[in-house]
Amino acid sequence: MSVEVILAHANWCPHCKHFSPIFEFAKEKAKNNDFLKKYNVVFKSFDLAIEEEKDEMGKEYDDKVTDLVQGFPSVILVYDINKKKGIKTIETTVINNEQIDKSKKNKDELIETLQKDAADEFIDNVINRIKTEISDKKDLYVQGGGGINYKNKKNTDYYNYINYKIKYMELQKNI
């Protein structure tokens, strides 16, 4: 059993600069996650603006993986679990800059806290993608993505929609 979480990024990309620390925090947190340890999850990062790293990724992975890089950053899950092999993308998570701009707290401390929270969300996305892929396809584990507004998370339309969708799927499962 093996799972690789691959970050394809470019050093000139502003979105990559925001996501890279989140990816690094997630990589560290994954070392202590029992579910991820069970599947031997490895995190890898390739800066595709550097020719050597681009070549290394090309040698290590076939076109099915590299073709999934449609923009930066791209996160790809390559897995071989219980005779199931596959390649899927994973949603990235970012921090909400509005929270930083409005906060009276130390900006660097706040950014680090938000990055760690986003890393938790990203780890959840990795776990949910793995659970979906190893299920019998009757279960769908939802990935979050984009900016996270922690204060109002439960009041958002998106959160309500996801809860509605989960209830709908549960009802469909029981039919």
Residue pairs with C-beta under 8 A, 6 or more apart in sequence:
1 38
1 39
1 40
1 80
1 81
1 82
2 39
2 40
2 42
2 79
2 80
2 81
3 36
3 39
3 40
3 41
3 42
3 77
3 78
3 79
3 80
3 81
3 130
4 41
4 42
4 43
4 44
4 77
4 78
4 79
5 30
5 41
5 42
5 43
5 44
5 75
5 76
5 77
5 90
5 126
6 44
6 45
6 46
6 57
6 61
6 65
6 75
6 76
6 77
6 78
7 19
7 20
7 23
7 43
7 44
7 45
7 46
7 73
7 74
7 75
8 46
8 48
8 57
8 69
8 72
8 73
8 74
8 75
8 76
9 16
9 19
9 20
9 45
9 46
9 47
9 48
9 72
9 73
9 74
10 16
10 47
10 48
10 49
10 72
11 47
11 49
11 50
12 49
13 49
13 72
13 73
15 72
15 73
15 94
16 72
16 73
18 94
18 95
19 73
19 92
19 93
19 94
20 45
20 73
21 115
22 92
22 93
22 94
22 95
22 115
22 118
22 119
22 122
23 43
23 45
23 73
23 75
23 119
23 122
25 115
25 116
25 118
25 119
26 43
26 119
26 120
26 122
26 123
26 126
27 43
29 119
29 120
29 123
30 36
30 41
30 43
30 123
30 126
31 37
33 123
33 127
35 127
35 130
36 123
36 126
36 127
39 79
39 81
39 130
41 126
41 130
46 53
46 54
46 56
46 57
47 53
48 54
48 57
48 69
48 72
57 65
57 66
58 66
61 78
64 87
65 76
65 78
65 87
68 74
68 76
68 87
68 89
69 76
73 92
74 89
75 89
75 90
75 91
75 92
76 87
76 88
76 89
76 90
77 86
77 87
77 88
77 89
77 90
77 126
77 129
77 130
77 133
78 86
78 87
79 85
79 86
79 87
79 88
79 130
79 133
81 130
81 133
81 134
82 134
84 133
84 134
86 133
88 129
88 133
90 122
90 125
90 126
90 129
90 143
91 125
91 143
91 144
91 145
91 146
92 122
92 145
93 118
93 119
93 121
93 122
93 125
93 144
93 145
93 146
93 148
94 118
94 146
94 147
94 148
95 111
95 114
95 115
95 117
95 118
95 147
95 148
96 114
96 147
96 148
96 149
96 150
97 147
98 149
99 110
99 114
99 149
99 150
99 151
100 107
100 110
100 111
100 114
103 110
117 148
117 150
118 148
121 144
121 148
124 143
124 144
125 143
125 144
125 145
127 141
128 141
128 142
128 143
129 141
129 143
131 139
131 141
132 139
132 140
132 141
135 141
138 173
140 169
142 162
142 165
142 166
149 156
153 159
